[in-house]
Amino acid sequence: MYQPTQELSLHNAVDAAQAGMAAIVAGITEFDLSSLKTVDSAAVVVMLNWQREAGKLGKTIAFHGVPSSIASLLALYGVSELLHIAQA
C-alpha cells in the first residue's frame, strides 16, 4: 500500500505525483491517504492524475483513509465519482 507524506498540496504536488506514479508502475493500487494533514486543491489534481495514469495501465486505484478535507474538495469539484474511495 502506498502512503504519501503528511502533505499533498501545491508545494509538493509534482514530487507526490511522481512518487505515486512510481508506486503504480511497481504494481501498487491501494493508496492510504490517512496520514495527510495538509491538503489543497492540488491533492485533487494529483489523485485524478494517479487514476488516469493507472487506467492507462489497466489498473484502478483504491483510495483508503481519505481525509474529510479532500472528500469535501472532491465533492465541490464534482469529481468524487471518478475515483474509487474505499469505505472504512
Secondary structure, 3 states (H helix, E strand, C coil): CECCCCEECCCCHHHHHHHHHHHHHCCCCEEECCCCCEECHHHHHHHHHHHHHHHHCCCCCEEECCCHHHHHHHHHHCCHHHCEECCC
